Amino acid sequence: MDNTEHASTSSVRDRLLSALETAESDDAHCVRAQTLRLIKCAMRDRDVTARSNGNCSGCEETDITKLLHTMVAQREISAREYDEAGRINDAEREREEMEVIQSFLPAPLEGKALEQAVEAVVDDLEATKLKDVGRCMAALQERFPGRIDTGKAGKAVRQALG
């Protein structure tokens, strides 16, 4: 599954659970199936926390997306540490897990789509000065949760304002 499949109306949770069923039926011991089980367990933990806080339906889509971003970041750090320690096989395993997790994240805004989003936010907020960058970035992250690369978006906002 890749980011192009995110156009469907199913939730991240549904796509993950469906992919887990498929992966387990193909080979329950493959990296994909094992990684998806880790994600499922982490989602259950978040669901328990959400229910204890009064949200009976479990954690929200944004929480799942944040969880996936966190899991990717953890694996990036681990892969780098394994590389530095000369544990190449372990580093490769972390990178394989990262690929599986990233396939469920929404595609980041880039290029023309990012420019259009920045222009819309700048116009909506009537931002004109560089001191408005923070407000614009906050609005972008709110409108496009999990899809904003802050480095690229920050440059685009500065360019639109400057």
N, C-alpha and C positions, 0 to 999 in steps of 0.2 A: 504494500500500500504506500502511495506517495502523497505529497501535498496536493496533487491535482484532484484527489478523491474527496477533498474537504468540501466540495460544492454541494454534496448531498445534505439533506436536511437532518440526518441522524446526528445524535449528540456524540461528543468525544467518548463518553462512557459506553454508548452502544457500539461504536466502531471498535473500541478496545476489546470489549467482551466478545464481539463477533470474531475479531481477529484471533483472540485467544482460543476460541473453540476450534477454528480452522487450524491454527498452529498445533494444537494438542492432538488433533486427529491426524495431522501429517506426521509429526515427530515430536512427542512430548518432551524430549531431551534436547531439542535444538535451542540455540541462543534466543531465537525469537519467542518461543513458548515460555522459556524461563524468564525472560525480561517482562513479557506481558503479565505473567503471574506476579512478579514483583510490583508492577504498576497496580494490578488489581488489589493486592494486599495494602498498598499505600492508600488507595482510594477508600478501601474499607475503613482504615484508620481515620481518614478525614471524615467519612460518613458518621462514624461513632462520635467524633468530636462535635460535628455539626448537630447531631441529634441531641447530644447532651446540652447544647446551647439553644435548643428549642426549634431547630429546623428539621422537621420530621421527614422531609424528603431527602436528607443527606446533603452532601456538599454540592456546591454550584459548579457550573461549567468553568467559570473563571478560576475557581479553586483547583479544579483538575488541571487546567492549563498551567497555572502557577506551579503545581506539583511536578508536571512534566518538565517545565523549565528548570526547576530545582534539580531534578534527577539528571538532566543533561549536564548542568553545571558541575554536579558532583562527579560525574564520569569524566568530564574534561580534566578536572583536577587529578583524579585517580590515574588517568592515562598518562598525564604528564609526569606524575610521581613515579609510576612504574617504568616509564621510559628512562628517567634519570637514574633509577636503580638497576637498569639493565634487564628488567623483567618484561621483555618484548611481548611474550604470549599473553600476559595479563593485560598489558596496554592495548593489545589488539582486541581482546575480549571486551574491554571497556568501550572501545570505539564501535564495536559491533552493537553493543547495547545502546549506545548513543544514537546510532542510525535507526534502530527500531523505535526508540522513544520519539525522535525528531519526526518520524513519519506521521505521527499523530498530532503534531503541532501545526497550527495554521501557518500558511506561507507568509513570511514577513513582507511588509509593503516595501517595494523597491521601485526605482526608476520613475516612470511617468505617474504611476499610482501614488507613490509617496509624494511627489511634487504636487499633485492635485489635492491630496489630503492636507498637505501643509498650506496650500493656497486657501483652501476652504476654511481651515482653522484660523489663519491670519485674518481673513475677511470677517469671519463670524465674531472674532474677539476684537476686531478693529485695532489690531496690534500694529504699531508703527516703529517702535524703538527696540534696540537690542535688549533693553531691560524687560521686554515682554516675552523673551525666549522661554522662561520658566512656565509662564501661563500657557503658552502655546504647546509646550512639551506635555504638560499635565493634561491638556485637552486632547492631544493626539493619543496619549496612552489610555485615556478614558474612552475615547471613541473606537479605538482599535486595540483592545486588550490582547496582549501577547503577540502582536504583529508589528510592533515598533522596535527597530534597532535604534537605540538612543543615540549612538554615534552618528549614524547616517541622517537620522531625523534632525538632530541638533544642527548639523551642517546645513541641511535644507532649510530649516527655520531661519538660521542666521542669514543665509543667502536671500531668502524672501524678504527679510526685514532690512537687510543692509543694502 
